[in-house]
Amino acid sequence: MNSCTFVGRIGRDPELKSVGDNDVLSFSLASDTGFGDNKKTIWLDCSIWGKRAVSLQPHLKKGTQMTAIGQLSERSYTTKDGAEKTALQMRVGELSFTSDKTQGGAATQPKSQGGLDDSIPF
């Protein structure tokens, strides 16, 4: 099973689109790895599908810190210069908000938006 967890900040305001009878919310997520001179940022193209896409759109903004759990894939594309590139994509299955930038970046309680039962004590 392909399941990955990334913590990062939304890099651009999410876009809500209709694809057939389904809605999809697309956004980029920047996740840092390493530290100091070895710090790198991994960019993921994320998508949330269905009714959750519509309900979450007002709550996701550029700069929002979140934890995303989902299926990771990659796609290849060619730039205008003719260079071959690879992009990482994540179909988000679960997410939680790990801080609220509107409150000066102070951490808040994570708000789960996944399939887990919050009544489970572990």
FIKE-218662 format. One record per residue (C-alpha): x, y, z. Coordinates in steps of 0.05 Angstrom, whole numbers. Layout:
<recs>
[rec [X,Y,Z]]
...
</recs>
This chain:
<recs>
[rec [0,0,0]]
[rec [26,69,-19]]
[rec [17,116,41]]
[rec [60,177,56]]
[rec [57,232,108]]
[rec [83,302,95]]
[rec [82,364,140]]
[rec [89,430,105]]
[rec [58,496,84]]
[rec [10,509,27]]
[rec [49,545,-27]]
[rec [-9,576,-65]]
[rec [-83,587,-54]]
[rec [-121,523,-72]]
[rec [-161,520,-136]]
[rec [-229,484,-138]]
[rec [-248,454,-205]]
[rec [-301,407,-232]]
[rec [-278,344,-268]]
[rec [-340,310,-296]]
[rec [-387,300,-238]]
[rec [-331,306,-186]]
[rec [-298,366,-153]]
[rec [-223,370,-142]]
[rec [-184,418,-99]]
[rec [-112,428,-121]]
[rec [-55,462,-84]]
[rec [20,457,-74]]
[rec [52,436,-9]]
[rec [124,455,11]]
[rec [157,406,59]]
[rec [228,419,85]]
[rec [279,364,96]]
[rec [348,371,128]]
[rec [374,432,165]]
[rec [426,487,159]]
[rec [464,485,93]]
[rec [432,417,77]]
[rec [361,443,81]]
[rec [319,428,19]]
[rec [246,439,2]]
[rec [205,385,-30]]
[rec [145,410,-70]]
[rec [83,366,-78]]
[rec [23,378,-123]]
[rec [-35,357,-78]]
[rec [-107,342,-94]]
[rec [-169,328,-53]]
[rec [-229,298,-88]]
[rec [-305,298,-77]]
[rec [-348,333,-26]]
[rec [-288,343,20]]
[rec [-256,387,-33]]
[rec [-315,435,-30]]
[rec [-320,435,46]]
[rec [-245,445,57]]
[rec [-233,499,5]]
[rec [-251,558,51]]
[rec [-203,533,104]]
[rec [-141,522,62]]
[rec [-101,584,44]]
[rec [-30,600,23]]
[rec [16,593,83]]
[rec [-29,546,123]]
[rec [13,492,157]]
[rec [-16,423,152]]
[rec [-2,349,156]]
[rec [-24,310,94]]
[rec [-29,235,88]]
[rec [-42,203,21]]
[rec [-18,166,-40]]
[rec [45,191,-73]]
[rec [59,187,-148]]
[rec [103,222,-198]]
[rec [93,249,-268]]
[rec [142,269,-321]]
[rec [136,331,-364]]
[rec [176,373,-413]]
[rec [190,446,-400]]
[rec [188,500,-453]]
[rec [264,494,-458]]
[rec [257,420,-475]]
[rec [283,395,-408]]
[rec [252,332,-378]]
[rec [227,343,-306]]
[rec [191,301,-255]]
[rec [137,326,-207]]
[rec [112,293,-144]]
[rec [37,287,-135]]
[rec [-4,268,-74]]
[rec [-77,248,-71]]
[rec [-93,270,-1]]
[rec [-135,221,39]]
[rec [-128,253,108]]
[rec [-104,320,132]]
[rec [-98,360,196]]
[rec [-82,432,209]]
[rec [-19,438,251]]
[rec [-19,514,261]]
[rec [-60,576,246]]
[rec [-20,630,210]]
[rec [-74,681,226]]
[rec [-56,674,300]]
[rec [17,692,289]]
[rec [37,621,275]]
[rec [19,596,344]]
[rec [6,522,344]]
[rec [-66,500,354]]
[rec [-97,432,365]]
[rec [-96,391,301]]
[rec [-165,386,269]]
[rec [-170,318,237]]
[rec [-203,313,168]]
[rec [-192,239,156]]
[rec [-224,173,164]]
[rec [-199,161,235]]
[rec [-246,156,294]]
[rec [-229,212,344]]
[rec [-257,170,402]]
[rec [-200,120,398]]
[rec [-152,136,456]]
[rec [-87,122,419]]
</recs>
